[in-house]
Amino acid sequence: MPGGFSLRSPTTRLTLVLVVILLGLQMRVWFGEGSLEEVTALSRRIEQQQSHIEALEKRNQQLLNEVEYLKQGTRGIEHMARSELGMIKKGETFYMVVDDKPDTHE
């Protein structure tokens, strides 16, 4: 069949092989290991982890600041004991103010 499609032609066979290879590579890009979907998911996970790390670094800095504050002497320790533990000094009188009105923040 002159001028028609024939699988016996070397050009046609080469074209067919190249198309199959191209399809195989495209399948890997879209669906295989390292696909675009997987890369996108990993990028999102990296962003989440970086955000988590930033929050932890901020908390670590706050704790370091608190440690330095407490190392400055008894004044820092006294402040922490009063504010967080509700402690009072010997000879002090503790007064608790109670609001008679019920909480109506609904």
C-alpha positions in Angstrom: 0.0 0.0 0.0 2.0 3.0 -1.3 1.9 6.1 0.9 -0.3 4.4 3.5 0.3 3.4 7.1 2.4 0.2 7.5 4.0 -1.3 10.6 6.7 -2.7 8.3 8.2 0.8 7.8 11.2 1.6 10.0 9.9 5.1 10.5 6.5 3.9 11.7 8.1 1.5 14.1 10.4 4.1 15.5 7.5 6.5 15.9 5.5 3.9 17.7 8.4 3.0 20.1 8.9 6.7 20.9 5.2 7.2 21.6 5.2 4.2 24.0 8.3 5.6 25.7 6.7 9.0 26.0 3.5 7.6 27.4 5.5 5.6 30.0 7.4 8.7 31.1 4.2 10.7 31.3 2.6 8.0 33.5 5.5 8.3 35.9 5.3 12.1 36.0 1.6 12.0 36.8 1.1 8.8 38.8 4.4 7.2 39.8 6.9 7.8 42.5 7.9 11.4 42.6 4.8 12.4 40.7 3.5 16.0 40.7 0.8 15.1 43.3 3.4 13.5 45.6 5.7 16.5 45.3 2.8 18.9 46.1 1.8 16.9 49.1 5.4 16.8 50.4 5.7 20.6 49.9 2.6 21.1 52.0 3.9 18.9 54.7 7.2 20.7 54.7 5.4 24.0 55.2 3.4 22.5 58.1 6.6 21.2 59.7 8.4 24.6 59.3 5.4 26.3 60.9 5.5 23.8 63.8 9.3 24.3 64.2 8.8 28.1 64.3 6.3 27.7 67.1 8.6 25.4 69.0 11.5 27.8 68.6 9.4 30.7 69.9 8.4 28.6 72.9 12.0 27.6 73.5 13.0 31.3 73.5 10.3 32.1 76.0 11.5 29.4 78.3 15.1 30.6 77.9 14.0 34.1 78.8 12.2 32.8 81.8 15.2 30.8 83.0 17.4 33.9 82.7 14.8 35.9 84.6 14.8 33.3 87.4 18.6 33.2 87.5 18.8 36.9 88.3 18.1 36.3 91.9 15.3 35.8 94.4 13.2 38.6 93.0 12.3 36.6 89.9 11.6 33.5 91.9 9.4 35.5 94.3 7.5 37.0 91.4 6.9 33.6 89.8 5.8 32.1 93.2 3.3 35.0 93.7 1.8 35.1 90.2 1.7 31.4 89.3 1.5 29.6 92.7 -0.5 32.2 94.7 2.1 32.3 97.5 2.3 35.1 100.0 5.1 36.3 102.4 5.1 35.7 106.1 3.1 38.5 107.8 1.1 39.4 104.6 -2.6 39.2 104.6 -4.3 37.7 101.5 -7.6 39.2 100.4 -9.8 37.6 97.7 -12.3 39.8 96.0 -15.4 37.8 94.9 -17.8 39.2 92.4 -21.4 38.7 93.6 -22.9 39.0 90.0 -23.1 35.8 88.0 -21.1 35.6 84.9 -23.4 36.6 82.0 -21.0 36.4 79.0 -23.3 34.1 77.0 
